[in-house]
């Protein structure tokens, strides 16, 4: 990735506190740009299908809808999309397997893997 191009990151997260922390941490990196967020399944699918993005961070448990439905919807489009990274408070192996089958590239536990998530995104930006 050249020095002028920033990695465009879109967040799907309904918890305002977690979303704010992620945005703050990601915006500290000079080669990462948070381009927007969605709090619901419907809003996420609309935005992700309408804008250009490189990475989507997907929360599975949304108050309105599901991150699984977002992943499924993107997969069923048959289009090439950016990396999809799951960031969830329900880190079961069954859920991890399911999200990977729906096109997720990586799976992170909210309770202890925020640094790993950010590190993964930073690696994608280089």
OpenMM code with the backbone's topology and positions (N, CA, C; nanometers):
from openmm import Vec3, app, unit

residues = "UNK UNK UNK UNK UNK UNK UNK UNK UNK UNK UNK UNK UNK UNK UNK UNK UNK UNK UNK UNK UNK UNK UNK UNK UNK UNK UNK UNK UNK UNK UNK UNK UNK UNK UNK UNK UNK UNK UNK UNK UNK UNK UNK UNK UNK UNK UNK UNK UNK UNK UNK UNK UNK UNK UNK UNK UNK UNK UNK UNK UNK UNK UNK UNK UNK UNK UNK UNK UNK UNK UNK UNK UNK UNK UNK UNK UNK UNK UNK UNK UNK UNK UNK UNK UNK UNK UNK UNK UNK UNK UNK UNK UNK UNK UNK UNK UNK UNK UNK UNK UNK UNK UNK UNK UNK UNK UNK UNK UNK UNK UNK UNK UNK UNK UNK UNK UNK UNK UNK UNK UNK UNK UNK UNK UNK UNK".split()
positions = [
    Vec3(0.0855, -0.1168, 0.0000),
    Vec3(0.0000, 0.0000, 0.0000),
    Vec3(0.0899, 0.1228, 0.0000),
    Vec3(0.0649, 0.2169, -0.0910),
    Vec3(0.1542, 0.3325, -0.0980),
    Vec3(0.1310, 0.4257, 0.0208),
    Vec3(0.2267, 0.5171, 0.0398),
    Vec3(0.2253, 0.6024, 0.1581),
    Vec3(0.1030, 0.6939, 0.1660),
    Vec3(0.0452, 0.7299, 0.0526),
    Vec3(-0.0660, 0.8252, 0.0523),
    Vec3(-0.2015, 0.7582, 0.0726),
    Vec3(-0.2121, 0.6309, 0.0399),
    Vec3(-0.3405, 0.5619, 0.0505),
    Vec3(-0.3602, 0.5089, 0.1925),
    Vec3(-0.4735, 0.5413, 0.2489),
    Vec3(-0.5059, 0.4924, 0.3821),
    Vec3(-0.6004, 0.3735, 0.3714),
    Vec3(-0.5867, 0.2802, 0.4641),
    Vec3(-0.6764, 0.1662, 0.4730),
    Vec3(-0.8101, 0.2174, 0.5265),
    Vec3(-0.9171, 0.1939, 0.4523),
    Vec3(-1.0501, 0.2427, 0.4905),
    Vec3(-1.1212, 0.1370, 0.5746),
    Vec3(-1.1494, 0.1727, 0.6999),
    Vec3(-1.2099, 0.0804, 0.7954),
    Vec3(-1.3520, 0.1257, 0.8276),
    Vec3(-1.4452, 0.0302, 0.8226),
    Vec3(-1.5853, 0.0554, 0.8567),
    Vec3(-1.6207, -0.0318, 0.9772),
    Vec3(-1.6869, 0.0258, 1.0783),
    Vec3(-1.7225, -0.0464, 1.2007),
    Vec3(-1.8705, -0.0817, 1.2039),
    Vec3(-1.8991, -0.2042, 1.2428),
    Vec3(-2.0372, -0.2451, 1.2694),
    Vec3(-2.0393, -0.2834, 1.4168),
    Vec3(-2.0839, -0.1902, 1.4976),
    Vec3(-2.0785, -0.2043, 1.6437),
    Vec3(-2.1877, -0.1179, 1.7048),
    Vec3(-2.2767, -0.1805, 1.7838),
    Vec3(-2.3862, -0.1043, 1.8430),
    Vec3(-2.3533, -0.0491, 1.9819),
    Vec3(-2.2465, -0.0951, 2.0441),
    Vec3(-2.2073, -0.0443, 2.1757),
    Vec3(-2.1212, 0.0806, 2.1571),
    Vec3(-2.1771, 0.1950, 2.1948),
    Vec3(-2.1110, 0.3232, 2.1711),
    Vec3(-1.9741, 0.3303, 2.2369),
    Vec3(-1.9600, 0.2777, 2.3572),
    Vec3(-1.8324, 0.2835, 2.4286),
    Vec3(-1.7234, 0.2061, 2.3537),
    Vec3(-1.7545, 0.0865, 2.3097),
    Vec3(-1.6569, 0.0050, 2.2357),
    Vec3(-1.6243, 0.0708, 2.1024),
    Vec3(-1.7267, 0.1201, 2.0365),
    Vec3(-1.7061, 0.1878, 1.9072),
    Vec3(-1.6135, 0.3085, 1.9236),
    Vec3(-1.6360, 0.3878, 2.0272),
    Vec3(-1.5528, 0.5064, 2.0510),
    Vec3(-1.4072, 0.4696, 2.0764),
    Vec3(-1.3851, 0.3656, 2.1560),
    Vec3(-1.2479, 0.3218, 2.1841),
    Vec3(-1.1807, 0.2732, 2.0562),
    Vec3(-1.2510, 0.1925, 1.9781),
    Vec3(-1.1940, 0.1435, 1.8517),
    Vec3(-1.1584, 0.2586, 1.7582),
    Vec3(-1.2492, 0.3525, 1.7442),
    Vec3(-1.2233, 0.4670, 1.6560),
    Vec3(-1.1012, 0.5440, 1.7047),
    Vec3(-1.0948, 0.5694, 1.8344),
    Vec3(-0.9817, 0.6448, 1.8897),
    Vec3(-0.8492, 0.5724, 1.8645),
    Vec3(-0.8453, 0.4434, 1.8897),
    Vec3(-0.7218, 0.3663, 1.8717),
    Vec3(-0.6834, 0.3592, 1.7240),
    Vec3(-0.7794, 0.3321, 1.6378),
    Vec3(-0.7492, 0.3180, 1.4950),
    Vec3(-0.7054, 0.4501, 1.4326),
    Vec3(-0.7640, 0.5603, 1.4766),
    Vec3(-0.7290, 0.6896, 1.4180),
    Vec3(-0.5897, 0.7371, 1.4576),
    Vec3(-0.5289, 0.6722, 1.5545),
    Vec3(-0.3918, 0.7069, 1.5918),
    Vec3(-0.2915, 0.6594, 1.4869),
    Vec3(-0.3290, 0.5601, 1.4085),
    Vec3(-0.2404, 0.5097, 1.3032),
    Vec3(-0.2521, 0.6005, 1.1812),
    Vec3(-0.1399, 0.6427, 1.1281),
    Vec3(-0.1430, 0.7379, 1.0170),
    Vec3(-0.1914, 0.6767, 0.8862),
    Vec3(-0.1880, 0.5443, 0.8746),
    Vec3(-0.2278, 0.4815, 0.7487),
    Vec3(-0.3637, 0.4116, 0.7573),
    Vec3(-0.4427, 0.4457, 0.8597),
    Vec3(-0.5764, 0.3885, 0.8764),
    Vec3(-0.6764, 0.5027, 0.8903),
    Vec3(-0.7877, 0.4904, 0.8193),
    Vec3(-0.8944, 0.5906, 0.8264),
    Vec3(-1.0263, 0.5200, 0.8570),
    Vec3(-1.0912, 0.5595, 0.9658),
    Vec3(-1.2242, 0.5075, 0.9972),
    Vec3(-1.3229, 0.5896, 0.9155),
    Vec3(-1.3913, 0.5243, 0.8223),
    Vec3(-1.4770, 0.5971, 0.7284),
    Vec3(-1.6239, 0.5982, 0.7675),
    Vec3(-1.6599, 0.5237, 0.8717),
    Vec3(-1.7984, 0.5251, 0.9146),
    Vec3(-1.8307, 0.4077, 1.0040),
    Vec3(-1.9569, 0.4054, 1.0485),
    Vec3(-2.0012, 0.2951, 1.1332),
    Vec3(-2.1506, 0.2743, 1.1150),
    Vec3(-2.1941, 0.1559, 1.1552),
    Vec3(-2.3358, 0.1219, 1.1566),
    Vec3(-2.3656, 0.0525, 1.2886),
    Vec3(-2.4888, 0.0703, 1.3360),
    Vec3(-2.5306, 0.0085, 1.4614),
    Vec3(-2.6274, -0.1070, 1.4403),
    Vec3(-2.6750, -0.1261, 1.3180),
    Vec3(-2.7738, -0.2306, 1.2915),
    Vec3(-2.7377, -0.3075, 1.1648),
    Vec3(-2.7971, -0.4237, 1.1522),
    Vec3(-2.7759, -0.5082, 1.0338),
    Vec3(-2.8152, -0.4355, 0.9054),
    Vec3(-2.9340, -0.3780, 0.9039),
    Vec3(-2.9844, -0.3112, 0.7839),
    Vec3(-2.8948, -0.1943, 0.7432),
    Vec3(-2.8581, -0.1119, 0.8391),
    Vec3(-2.7717, 0.0031, 0.8119),
    Vec3(-2.6343, -0.0437, 0.7624),
    Vec3(-2.5814, -0.1488, 0.8238),
    Vec3(-2.4499, -0.2009, 0.7841),
    Vec3(-2.4513, -0.2494, 0.6400),
    Vec3(-2.5507, -0.3295, 0.6044),
    Vec3(-2.5563, -0.3813, 0.4674),
    Vec3(-2.5728, -0.2682, 0.3664),
    Vec3(-2.6560, -0.1713, 0.3980),
    Vec3(-2.6738, -0.0578, 0.3071),
    Vec3(-2.5412, 0.0155, 0.2863),
    Vec3(-2.4747, 0.0490, 0.3961),
    Vec3(-2.3491, 0.1241, 0.3873),
    Vec3(-2.2403, 0.0440, 0.3162),
    Vec3(-2.2219, -0.0812, 0.3552),
    Vec3(-2.1142, -0.1621, 0.2974),
    Vec3(-2.1335, -0.1865, 0.1483),
    Vec3(-2.2572, -0.1878, 0.1048),
    Vec3(-2.2847, -0.2062, -0.0383),
    Vec3(-2.2744, -0.0747, -0.1157),
    Vec3(-2.2709, 0.0377, -0.0442),
    Vec3(-2.2752, 0.1694, -0.1086),
    Vec3(-2.1418, 0.2428, -0.1132),
    Vec3(-2.0510, 0.2075, -0.0258),
    Vec3(-1.9247, 0.2810, -0.0176),
    Vec3(-1.8067, 0.1880, -0.0461),
    Vec3(-1.6912, 0.2488, -0.0689),
    Vec3(-1.5690, 0.1718, -0.0900),
    Vec3(-1.4976, 0.1564, 0.0443),
    Vec3(-1.4657, 0.0327, 0.0806),
    Vec3(-1.3995, 0.0060, 0.2083),
    Vec3(-1.2997, -0.1079, 0.1916),
    Vec3(-1.2015, -0.1102, 0.2825),
    Vec3(-1.0991, -0.2143, 0.2800),
    Vec3(-1.1192, -0.3186, 0.3893),
    Vec3(-1.1660, -0.2738, 0.5058),
    Vec3(-1.1847, -0.3619, 0.6209),
    Vec3(-1.3160, -0.3267, 0.6887),
    Vec3(-1.3938, -0.4300, 0.7236),
    Vec3(-1.5134, -0.4116, 0.8058),
    Vec3(-1.4928, -0.4895, 0.9349),
    Vec3(-1.5112, -0.4215, 1.0471),
    Vec3(-1.5078, -0.4871, 1.1774),
    Vec3(-1.6531, -0.5152, 1.2136),
    Vec3(-1.6865, -0.6431, 1.2312),
    Vec3(-1.8260, -0.6846, 1.2470),
    Vec3(-1.8509, -0.7405, 1.3871),
    Vec3(-1.9393, -0.6745, 1.4611),
    Vec3(-1.9893, -0.7277, 1.5878),
    Vec3(-2.1020, -0.8247, 1.5534),
    Vec3(-2.1049, -0.9402, 1.6167),
    Vec3(-2.2080, -1.0395, 1.5861),
    Vec3(-2.3402, -1.0055, 1.6538),
    Vec3(-2.3353, -0.9673, 1.7814),
    Vec3(-2.4576, -0.9404, 1.8559),
    Vec3(-2.5000, -0.7953, 1.8460),
    Vec3(-2.5883, -0.7657, 1.7522),
    Vec3(-2.6399, -0.6299, 1.7356),
    Vec3(-2.7800, -0.6221, 1.7953),
    Vec3(-2.8169, -0.5053, 1.8463),
    Vec3(-2.9525, -0.4891, 1.9010),
    Vec3(-3.0576, -0.5048, 1.7914),
    Vec3(-3.0251, -0.4573, 1.6724),
    Vec3(-3.1179, -0.4689, 1.5595),
    Vec3(-3.0521, -0.5533, 1.4515),
    Vec3(-3.0823, -0.6822, 1.4538),
    Vec3(-3.0266, -0.7728, 1.3549),
    Vec3(-2.9053, -0.8462, 1.4073),
    Vec3(-2.8256, -0.8953, 1.3131),
    Vec3(-2.7133, -0.9809, 1.3491),
    Vec3(-2.5942, -0.9581, 1.2574),
    Vec3(-2.4759, -0.9635, 1.3156),
    Vec3(-2.3554, -0.9578, 1.2345),
    Vec3(-2.3436, -1.0783, 1.1426),
    Vec3(-2.3993, -1.1924, 1.1847),
    Vec3(-2.3999, -1.3105, 1.0973),
    Vec3(-2.4784, -1.2818, 0.9702),
    Vec3(-2.5903, -1.2126, 0.9836),
    Vec3(-2.6705, -1.1778, 0.8660),
    Vec3(-2.5955, -1.0791, 0.7765),
    Vec3(-2.5161, -0.9910, 0.8354),
    Vec3(-2.4343, -0.8986, 0.7559),
    Vec3(-2.3332, -0.9782, 0.6746),
    Vec3(-2.2621, -1.0698, 0.7405),
    Vec3(-2.1636, -1.1530, 0.6696),
    Vec3(-2.2301, -1.2349, 0.5598),
    Vec3(-2.3442, -1.2939, 0.5923),
    Vec3(-2.4171, -1.3751, 0.4947),
    Vec3(-2.4630, -1.2916, 0.3760),
    Vec3(-2.5138, -1.1724, 0.4045),
    Vec3(-2.5598, -1.0840, 0.2974),
    Vec3(-2.4482, -1.0443, 0.2034),
    Vec3(-2.3317, -1.0129, 0.2585),
    Vec3(-2.2174, -0.9761, 0.1746),
    Vec3(-2.1707, -1.0953, 0.0917),
    Vec3(-2.1695, -1.2128, 0.1538),
    Vec3(-2.1263, -1.3325, 0.0808),
    Vec3(-2.2216, -1.3632, -0.0340),
    Vec3(-2.3507, -1.3482, -0.0097),
    Vec3(-2.4498, -1.3819, -0.1129),
    Vec3(-2.4511, -1.2826, -0.2286),
    Vec3(-2.3927, -1.1642, -0.2087),
    Vec3(-2.3859, -1.0659, -0.3171),
    Vec3(-2.3009, -1.1152, -0.4333),
    Vec3(-2.2041, -1.2011, -0.4032),
    Vec3(-2.1157, -1.2503, -0.5082),
    Vec3(-2.0143, -1.1473, -0.5564),
    Vec3(-2.0011, -1.0375, -0.4841),
    Vec3(-1.9044, -0.9323, -0.5202),
    Vec3(-1.7780, -0.9478, -0.4369),
    Vec3(-1.6714, -0.8868, -0.4838),
    Vec3(-1.5472, -0.8833, -0.4075),
    Vec3(-1.5560, -0.7684, -0.3078),
    Vec3(-1.5430, -0.8000, -0.1825),
    Vec3(-1.5423, -0.6989, -0.0772),
    Vec3(-1.4092, -0.7043, -0.0046),
    Vec3(-1.3871, -0.6085, 0.0831),
    Vec3(-1.2655, -0.6062, 0.1635),
    Vec3(-1.2671, -0.7128, 0.2719),
    Vec3(-1.1692, -0.7059, 0.3583),
    Vec3(-1.1559, -0.8006, 0.4694),
    Vec3(-1.2669, -0.7789, 0.5710),
    Vec3(-1.3211, -0.8887, 0.6191),
    Vec3(-1.4223, -0.8845, 0.7237),
    Vec3(-1.3640, -0.9471, 0.8495),
    Vec3(-1.3574, -0.8692, 0.9559),
    Vec3(-1.3014, -0.9135, 1.0830),
    Vec3(-1.4113, -0.9141, 1.1876),
    Vec3(-1.4306, -1.0268, 1.2539),
    Vec3(-1.5343, -1.0389, 1.3559),
    Vec3(-1.4750, -1.0011, 1.4914),
    Vec3(-1.5491, -0.9166, 1.5647),
    Vec3(-1.5093, -0.8705, 1.6980),
    Vec3(-1.6304, -0.8912, 1.7877),
    Vec3(-1.6281, -0.9964, 1.8706),
    Vec3(-1.7479, -1.0374, 1.9417),
    Vec3(-1.7231, -1.0666, 2.0891),
    Vec3(-1.8291, -1.0590, 2.1678),
    Vec3(-1.8210, -1.0958, 2.3090),
    Vec3(-1.8637, -1.2411, 2.3299),
    Vec3(-1.8890, -1.3138, 2.2212),
    Vec3(-1.9277, -1.4550, 2.2267),
    Vec3(-1.8284, -1.5376, 2.1447),
    Vec3(-1.7087, -1.5612, 2.1995),
    Vec3(-1.6023, -1.6225, 2.1200),
    Vec3(-1.6031, -1.7757, 2.1160),
    Vec3(-1.7152, -1.8367, 2.0860),
    Vec3(-1.7188, -1.9833, 2.0812),
    Vec3(-1.6567, -2.0357, 1.9518),
    Vec3(-1.6063, -2.1586, 1.9582),
    Vec3(-1.5482, -2.2207, 1.8389),
    Vec3(-1.6525, -2.2413, 1.7301),
    Vec3(-1.7750, -2.2762, 1.7697),
    Vec3(-1.8816, -2.2961, 1.6707),
    Vec3(-1.9113, -2.1656, 1.5971),
    Vec3(-1.9157, -2.0555, 1.6707),
    Vec3(-1.9416, -1.9257, 1.6079),
    Vec3(-1.8249, -1.8857, 1.5177),
    Vec3(-1.7049, -1.9114, 1.5624),
    Vec3(-1.5873, -1.8809, 1.4803),
    Vec3(-1.5939, -1.9571, 1.3482),
    Vec3(-1.6240, -2.0854, 1.3550),
    Vec3(-1.6353, -2.1672, 1.2336),
    Vec3(-1.7436, -2.1124, 1.1418),
    Vec3(-1.8561, -2.0759, 1.1993),
    Vec3(-1.9674, -2.0233, 1.1184),
    Vec3(-1.9296, -1.8920, 1.0508),
    Vec3(-1.8658, -1.8013, 1.1241),
    Vec3(-1.8302, -1.6722, 1.0646),
    Vec3(-1.7262, -1.6891, 0.9542),
    Vec3(-1.6340, -1.7809, 0.9730),
    Vec3(-1.5328, -1.8057, 0.8692),
    Vec3(-1.5990, -1.8611, 0.7430),
    Vec3(-1.7001, -1.9455, 0.7610),
    Vec3(-1.7702, -1.9997, 0.6436),
    Vec3(-1.8491, -1.8915, 0.5704),
    Vec3(-1.8774, -1.7815, 0.6391),
    Vec3(-1.9507, -1.6696, 0.5787),
    Vec3(-1.8577, -1.5597, 0.5269),
    Vec3(-1.7283, -1.5880, 0.5252),
    Vec3(-1.6346, -1.4945, 0.4647),
    Vec3(-1.5495, -1.4121, 0.5589),
    Vec3(-1.5629, -1.4340, 0.6899),
    Vec3(-1.4773, -1.3601, 0.7833),
    Vec3(-1.3327, -1.4066, 0.7674),
    Vec3(-1.2426, -1.3123, 0.7769),
    Vec3(-1.0996, -1.3417, 0.7644),
    Vec3(-1.0373, -1.3759, 0.8996),
    Vec3(-1.0877, -1.3138, 1.0053),
    Vec3(-1.0326, -1.3363, 1.1389),
    Vec3(-1.1421, -1.3128, 1.2425),
    Vec3(-1.1185, -1.3626, 1.3627),
    Vec3(-1.2187, -1.3655, 1.4688),
    Vec3(-1.1510, -1.3235, 1.5989),
    Vec3(-1.2045, -1.2214, 1.6665),
    Vec3(-1.1420, -1.1673, 1.7869),
    Vec3(-1.2431, -1.1570, 1.9008),
    Vec3(-1.1971, -1.1874, 2.0223),
    Vec3(-1.2759, -1.1808, 2.1449),
    Vec3(-1.2681, -1.0381, 2.2013),
    Vec3(-1.3835, -0.9731, 2.2160),
    Vec3(-1.3868, -0.8352, 2.2667),
    Vec3(-1.3243, -0.8224, 2.4050),
    Vec3(-1.3390, -0.9244, 2.4875),
    Vec3(-1.2946, -0.9130, 2.6264),
    Vec3(-1.1431, -0.9143, 2.6416),
    Vec3(-1.0704, -0.9621, 2.5392),
    Vec3(-0.9251, -0.9699, 2.5591),
    Vec3(-0.8399, -0.9570, 2.4332),
    Vec3(-0.9000, -0.9306, 2.3183),
    Vec3(-0.8204, -0.9293, 2.1957),
    Vec3(-0.8286, -0.7999, 2.1143),
    Vec3(-0.8570, -0.6873, 2.1798),
    Vec3(-0.8616, -0.5616, 2.1052),
    Vec3(-0.7248, -0.5297, 2.0456),
    Vec3(-0.6183, -0.5520, 2.1217),
    Vec3(-0.4836, -0.5260, 2.0696),
    Vec3(-0.4537, -0.6138, 1.9481),
    Vec3(-0.4975, -0.7389, 1.9530),
    Vec3(-0.4766, -0.8296, 1.8390),
    Vec3(-0.5541, -0.7824, 1.7166),
    Vec3(-0.6768, -0.7361, 1.7382),
    Vec3(-0.7578, -0.6831, 1.6282),
    Vec3(-0.6886, -0.5630, 1.5640),
    Vec3(-0.6455, -0.4694, 1.6461),
    Vec3(-0.5790, -0.3492, 1.5953),
    Vec3(-0.4491, -0.3873, 1.5243),
    Vec3(-0.3738, -0.4801, 1.5809),
    Vec3(-0.2507, -0.5261, 1.5173),
    Vec3(-0.2760, -0.5896, 1.3822),
    Vec3(-0.3834, -0.6667, 1.3717),
    Vec3(-0.4201, -0.7299, 1.2444),
    Vec3(-0.4521, -0.6233, 1.1394),
    Vec3(-0.5266, -0.5224, 1.1789),
    Vec3(-0.5619, -0.4142, 1.0858),
    Vec3(-0.4369, -0.3368, 1.0448),
    Vec3(-0.3501, -0.3100, 1.1397),
    Vec3(-0.2262, -0.2389, 1.1064),
    Vec3(-0.1408, -0.3202, 1.0098),
    Vec3(-0.1387, -0.4518, 1.0261),
    Vec3(-0.0635, -0.5371, 0.9330),
    Vec3(-0.1239, -0.5301, 0.7930),
    Vec3(-0.2560, -0.5231, 0.7843),
    Vec3(-0.3216, -0.5110, 0.6537),
    Vec3(-0.2880, -0.3777, 0.5868),
    Vec3(-0.2620, -0.2765, 0.6676),
    Vec3(-0.2345, -0.1427, 0.6145),
    Vec3(-0.0938, -0.1299, 0.5566),
    Vec3(-0.0083, -0.2250, 0.5839),
    Vec3(0.1305, -0.2172, 0.5343),
    Vec3(0.1506, -0.3013, 0.4109),
] * unit.nanometer
topology = app.Topology()
chain = topology.addChain("A")
for resn in residues:
    res = topology.addResidue(resn, chain)
    for name in ("N", "CA", "C"):
        topology.addAtom(name, app.Element.getBySymbol(name[0]), res)
